[in-house]
Amino acid sequence: CKPCMAQMPELVQLHEKYHEHGLEILGISLDSDATRMEAALEKVGAKWPQFYDGRKWDNTLAKLFEVSRIPMVLLVDGDGTIVQVDPPAASLERLVRSMLDTDEESVEIINPKDA
């Protein structure tokens, strides 16, 4: 969906910046075409696992997490507890940093192309 793809650059940036500090992203795809989904994710540089079962809105994980709209962001802590549902985009990085107990000063942005 267009709103989902509009959100991707920020998620990619957060993943690149905080993955080595413990941030994990799991995408849940409600797409009907796996090939198109994979191409779209590759285009934006999304490097996290994507759960796709071809069931669209009946997707197993979407039902488990009660996904009722897209895009939808759930922040889940290390114990598996959902701590935020659809946090405002402006506070997403602050919340991630807080959950990871990471100072911005201690986080070095690494360009994957340079690694």
N, C-alpha and C positions, 0 to 999 in steps of 0.2 A: 504494500500500500504506500501511497505517496507520503503520508505522515510518518510511517515507519522508516522509510528511506531518508527522510529529512532529518530524523533523529540519529541516524547512523554515524555521521562524522564525529559527533560528540562522544558516542559510545566507543568508537574506534580509538579516539584520543585518550579517553579514560583507560581503556584496556591497555594501550601502549604504555601509558604513564604508570599504572598501578598494578599491572599483572604480576610483576616480579615481587610485589609487596603483598600479594595474596588475593587480588581481585580476580574473580572468575565471572565470566558471563556465559550464560546458556541461553541461546535463542530458541524460541518455540515458534516454528513455522506453521502458519495456517494456509500456506500456498497449496495450489493444486498441481503445480508443475515443478518438480524437483530441479530440473535442468535450469529453468529460468531463475529459481531461487538461488541456486549455487552461483550462477553467473552474476546476479545482482550483488551477492555477498562478496564475491571476488572483486568486483568493480570498486566497491567501497573499502576493501581491505579488512573486512571482518575476519578475524582469525580464531574465533571461539567456536565451540561446538554448537551445532544447530540441530534441534530435535525436529525431525520431519517424519510423519507417518502417512501423509497423503490424505488424511481424514478431514482436512480443513477445520471447521469449527468443532468437529468431534475429535480433534487431536487429543490423544491420551493425556499429555501434560497440561494442555489448555483446560481440559475438564478438571484435572486434579487441582490446579491453581485458580479455578473459577475465572478464567479469562473471559470477559464479557465485552471487551472493546480492544481495539488496537490503534496505535501502539500502547503497550502496557509495560511498565517497569516495576519489578518487585525487587526490593533490596532484602537479601536473605543473609543472616549472619552465619558464622562458622558452625553454629549448632543446628542450623536448618530452620531457624525461626524467622518468619517474615517480619521485618522491622519497619518497612516503609512500603506503601503502595502508591505508585505514581507520584513520586516526589517531584516538586517543581524543578524544571530543567536548570534554573539558576542556582539551586542548592545541591544538585546531584553530586558534583565533585566534592563539596564540603562534607556531605554525608558519607561518601565513600571514604574520604580521608579519615573522618572520625571513626568509622567502623574498623578501619585498618589500623587505627592509632598511629597514623603517619603524619609527620610534619611535611608541609609543602617543601621546606628547605632541604629535607633529606631525600626528596624524590628527584631523580635525574631522568629527564626525558631522553630516551634512546630511540633513535630512528632505526627501525628494523633493517633498512637498507645498509646502514653503517655497521651493523652487528656481524 
